[in-house]
Amino acid sequence: MAQASIAKTNPTKPRPDCEALDANGSPYWRKARVIDELPVKDRALALAAALQPLSNVLGLLPSSNFRFGLPVHTAFGLKPSEIKRSPHSKLLSTRCCDIPLEYVPLYE
């Protein structure tokens, strides 16, 4: 229900540009790829919007919301030893700020 209200109040928008470094350490501009690269004011909403899509992918029900710097597995009440056995262990061990924007339905 909360996911539907997020989508209704915030239509899909383009990913913002962010400054990154190339292989030589030179700065360049590209589209944001993860939540941490969004403007600070947009990050909390992006975290909330990513919860349901990730829950669907993982086949797990969240026990809490995503917290910016904590691993994804903490929102599902899992311990590090439990995620090692999961086929989604890489995604579960990702910090919430590093969730790819592909899981955030607010962005194209």
C-alpha positions as a Markdown table, in Angstrom:
| # | Residue | x | y | z |
|---|---|---|---|---|
| 1 | Met | 0.0 | 0.0 | 0.0 |
| 2 | Ala | 2.8 | 2.4 | 0.9 |
| 3 | Gln | 4.6 | 1.6 | -2.4 |
| 4 | Ala | 1.5 | 2.5 | -4.4 |
| 5 | Ser | 1.2 | 5.8 | -2.6 |
| 6 | Ile | 4.8 | 6.6 | -3.3 |
| 7 | Ala | 4.4 | 5.9 | -7.0 |
| 8 | Lys | 1.3 | 8.0 | -7.2 |
| 9 | Thr | 2.7 | 11.1 | -5.5 |
| 10 | Asn | 6.1 | 10.9 | -7.3 |
| 11 | Pro | 6.0 | 10.1 | -11.0 |
| 12 | Thr | 9.1 | 8.5 | -12.4 |
| 13 | Lys | 11.9 | 11.1 | -12.9 |
| 14 | Pro | 15.2 | 11.0 | -14.7 |
| 15 | Arg | 18.3 | 10.0 | -12.7 |
| 16 | Pro | 20.3 | 13.1 | -11.7 |
| 17 | Asp | 23.8 | 13.6 | -12.9 |
| 18 | Cys | 26.7 | 13.1 | -10.5 |
| 19 | Glu | 30.4 | 13.6 | -10.6 |
| 20 | Ala | 32.5 | 10.5 | -10.7 |
| 21 | Leu | 36.2 | 9.6 | -11.4 |
| 22 | Asp | 37.4 | 7.7 | -14.4 |
| 23 | Ala | 40.1 | 5.0 | -14.4 |
| 24 | Asn | 42.8 | 7.7 | -14.4 |
| 25 | Gly | 41.2 | 9.6 | -11.5 |
| 26 | Ser | 39.9 | 12.4 | -13.7 |
| 27 | Pro | 36.4 | 13.7 | -12.9 |
| 28 | Tyr | 33.5 | 13.4 | -15.3 |
| 29 | Trp | 29.7 | 13.6 | -15.1 |
| 30 | Arg | 27.4 | 10.6 | -15.4 |
| 31 | Lys | 23.9 | 9.5 | -14.3 |
| 32 | Ala | 23.5 | 8.4 | -10.7 |
| 33 | Arg | 23.6 | 4.6 | -10.3 |
| 34 | Val | 23.0 | 4.1 | -6.5 |
| 35 | Ile | 21.0 | 5.8 | -3.8 |
| 36 | Asp | 24.2 | 7.4 | -2.3 |
| 37 | Glu | 24.6 | 9.3 | -5.5 |
| 38 | Leu | 21.2 | 11.0 | -5.3 |
| 39 | Pro | 20.8 | 14.5 | -3.7 |
| 40 | Val | 20.6 | 14.2 | 0.0 |
| 41 | Lys | 17.0 | 15.4 | 0.1 |
| 42 | Asp | 15.9 | 12.5 | -2.1 |
| 43 | Arg | 17.7 | 9.6 | -0.4 |
| 44 | Ala | 15.2 | 8.8 | 2.4 |
| 45 | Leu | 12.3 | 8.6 | -0.1 |
| 46 | Ala | 14.5 | 6.4 | -2.4 |
| 47 | Leu | 15.2 | 4.0 | 0.5 |
| 48 | Ala | 11.5 | 3.7 | 1.3 |
| 49 | Ala | 10.7 | 3.1 | -2.4 |
| 50 | Ala | 13.3 | 0.4 | -2.8 |
| 51 | Leu | 12.0 | -1.7 | 0.1 |
| 52 | Gln | 9.1 | -3.4 | -1.6 |
| 53 | Pro | 10.9 | -4.2 | -4.9 |
| 54 | Leu | 13.8 | -5.7 | -3.0 |
| 55 | Ser | 11.5 | -7.6 | -0.8 |
| 56 | Asn | 9.9 | -9.1 | -4.0 |
| 57 | Val | 13.2 | -10.0 | -5.5 |
| 58 | Leu | 14.5 | -11.6 | -2.3 |
| 59 | Gly | 11.2 | -13.3 | -1.4 |
| 60 | Leu | 11.5 | -12.0 | 2.1 |
| 61 | Leu | 9.2 | -9.8 | 4.3 |
| 62 | Pro | 11.0 | -6.8 | 5.8 |
| 63 | Ser | 11.0 | -6.5 | 9.6 |
| 64 | Ser | 12.1 | -2.8 | 9.5 |
| 65 | Asn | 12.9 | 0.0 | 7.1 |
| 66 | Phe | 16.2 | 0.4 | 5.2 |
| 67 | Arg | 18.8 | 2.4 | 7.1 |
| 68 | Phe | 21.2 | 4.4 | 5.0 |
| 69 | Gly | 24.6 | 2.9 | 5.9 |
| 70 | Leu | 23.5 | -0.6 | 7.2 |
| 71 | Pro | 23.5 | -3.7 | 5.1 |
| 72 | Val | 20.3 | -4.7 | 3.4 |
| 73 | His | 20.0 | -7.9 | 5.4 |
| 74 | Thr | 19.3 | -5.9 | 8.6 |
| 75 | Ala | 15.9 | -4.8 | 7.3 |
| 76 | Phe | 15.0 | -8.4 | 7.0 |
| 77 | Gly | 16.2 | -9.5 | 10.4 |
| 78 | Leu | 18.9 | -11.8 | 9.0 |
| 79 | Lys | 22.3 | -12.4 | 10.5 |
| 80 | Pro | 25.5 | -12.4 | 8.4 |
| 81 | Ser | 25.8 | -16.2 | 8.8 |
| 82 | Glu | 22.3 | -16.6 | 7.4 |
| 83 | Ile | 22.9 | -14.6 | 4.2 |
| 84 | Lys | 25.9 | -16.7 | 3.2 |
| 85 | Arg | 23.5 | -19.5 | 2.3 |
| 86 | Ser | 21.2 | -17.3 | 0.3 |
| 87 | Pro | 21.4 | -17.1 | -3.5 |
| 88 | His | 21.0 | -13.4 | -3.0 |
| 89 | Ser | 23.9 | -13.0 | -0.6 |
| 90 | Lys | 25.6 | -10.3 | -2.6 |
| 91 | Leu | 22.5 | -8.1 | -2.6 |
| 92 | Leu | 21.8 | -8.9 | 1.1 |
| 93 | Ser | 25.3 | -7.8 | 2.1 |
| 94 | Thr | 25.1 | -4.5 | 0.1 |
| 95 | Arg | 24.8 | -1.4 | 2.2 |
| 96 | Cys | 21.5 | 0.3 | 1.8 |
| 97 | Cys | 23.1 | 3.5 | 0.5 |
| 98 | Asp | 24.6 | 1.3 | -2.3 |
| 99 | Ile | 21.3 | -0.1 | -3.5 |
| 100 | Pro | 21.2 | 0.2 | -7.3 |
| 101 | Leu | 18.6 | 2.6 | -8.6 |
| 102 | Glu | 17.1 | -0.2 | -10.7 |
| 103 | Tyr | 15.3 | -1.2 | -7.5 |
| 104 | Val | 14.0 | 2.3 | -6.9 |
| 105 | Pro | 10.8 | 2.7 | -9.0 |
| 106 | Leu | 10.9 | 6.5 | -8.7 |
| 107 | Tyr | 13.8 | 6.7 | -11.2 |
| 108 | Glu | 14.0 | 5.7 | -14.8 |
